[in-house]
Amino acid sequence: MNVTINGKTEALPENANLAAILTMYDCQPKTVVMEHNGNIVPMEAFAKTVLCDGDHIEMVHFVGGG
């Protein structure tokens, strides 16, 4: 299936979830905010949020600095 992640189309296996995207991008759940089809998803729901063909995901990764 194809989903759009931060404006780029990516091919993912059927029944993939938001946690799979984190693994794909090597990100930790505590360092990102994810939006699924316009709705912010709580970190606790990443593994439960199953994706469908055509979904849109926005992912913002926090970067520390000082």
KAGI-V771899 format. One record per residue. N is the residue number from 1. RES is the residue in one letter. OMEGA is omega in whole degrees, -180 to 180 (* if undefined). BURIAL is 1 if it has 16 or more other C-alpha atoms within 10 Angstrom, else 0. Layout:
N:RES:OMEGA:BURIAL
N:RES:OMEGA:BURIAL
This chain:
1:M:179:0
2:N:174:1
3:V:178:1
4:T:-180:1
5:I:-178:1
6:N:175:0
7:G:-178:0
8:K:179:0
9:T:180:0
10:E:175:0
11:A:179:0
12:L:176:1
13:P:176:0
14:E:179:0
15:N:175:0
16:A:179:1
17:N:-179:1
18:L:178:1
19:A:178:1
20:A:178:1
21:I:178:1
22:L:178:1
23:T:-179:0
24:M:-179:0
25:Y:179:0
26:D:180:0
27:C:176:0
28:Q:-178:0
29:P:-177:1
30:K:-176:0
31:T:-178:0
32:V:168:0
33:V:-179:0
34:M:178:1
35:E:-179:1
36:H:-179:1
37:N:175:0
38:G:-179:0
39:N:177:0
40:I:-178:0
41:V:177:0
42:P:-179:0
43:M:-178:1
44:E:-176:0
45:A:-178:0
46:F:-177:1
47:A:-178:0
48:K:-176:0
49:T:-179:1
50:V:-177:0
51:L:177:1
52:C:178:1
53:D:178:0
54:G:179:0
55:D:177:0
56:H:-179:1
57:I:170:1
58:E:-178:1
59:M:178:1
60:V:-177:0
61:H:178:0
62:F:179:0
63:V:179:0
64:G:179:0
65:G:-180:0
66:G:*:0
